[in-house]
Every structure is written in structure tokens, then in C-alpha cells.
Amino acid sequence: MSDDINWELIKVLVVDDDKTTRKTLEKFFQKIGCIGAYVNNGKEAIEIIKKYNFDLCFMDLFMPEMGGVEATQIIRDEVDAVLPIVALTSSSMKADKDKCVDIGMQDYMNKPVSMAQIKEIVATYGVRQK
């Protein structure tokens, strides 16, 4: 499946207040060739999604100003109902995972993540149906 993907055309947004996570994912995306954008919180995510089209969003759940759950609800209701959003969090609580599914996130990943996991998620959700 991933052999047929034109990685250079995939635009990924990472929403996470942790600089280390953002830098790690930036390195991953550079290696596989995706175009990446990186913001610190849900408020910034909403603003950038209003301005640019993304194929996939990795969203941390717990951030200052606006967390991932609230941001995802606003994105779904007001900005982009079909943008694939994947939770990216250090929480492993089942209630958090259930909440992500309830609000329309496509998947849930626990930190730290590996390049193989990221590549699989991008291959699965990063190619939007036109």
C-alpha cells in the first residue's frame, strides 16, 4: 500500500505543545518526504486549518489554551468535517481513547511514537479521497 503513495504531496499538521515531540515528528516527516506544519495548541490549529488544506492532523489531547478534544470538536463543526485527525498523547486511559472516537478522531496513538507507526498512520489516513 505505501509503495503507491506520493509522500511529497501529503500535507501533515502536528498540534502539540511539547517541542521535543514536534521536532521528532518533523524529522520523521522529512525522512518520508511529507510536508509538515507544526503548532503549539488547539487554537493555533484551528487558525492554520482555516487558511491551509491538510491531508492529516496529529493532535495532542492536553495542551495549554485549548486542548485537542475541544479543538477537534470545533474543527469538525466549523472548519473541516472530514480532515483525518489522530490523537497523539501520553495518556493511556481508556476514557480518553473513547472520547477521541466519540468526537470523530480516526485513531489514537500513545507517545512516544516510532517512525514505523507514523508512516503507517500517514499511509492509512493521509491520502484523502477527492
Number of C-alpha atoms within 10 A of each C-alpha: 7 11 7 7 13 13 19 12 13 20 21 22 22 24 29 26 20 13 12 10 18 19 12 14 20 18 14 18 23 12 10 15 15 20 17 20 17 21 20 21 24 28 19 16 24 19 13 16 16 14 9 9 13 21 20 24 28 26 30 29 25 19 18 12 10 16 20 27 23 15 21 28 17 17 21 18 10 11 16 16 13 15 22 23 25 26 25 24 21 14 15 12 8 9 10 16 18 12 12 22 15 12 14 18 24 17 16 21 20 13 14 10 15 12 15 10 11 17 17 14 18 26 18 14 18 24 17 13 7 3
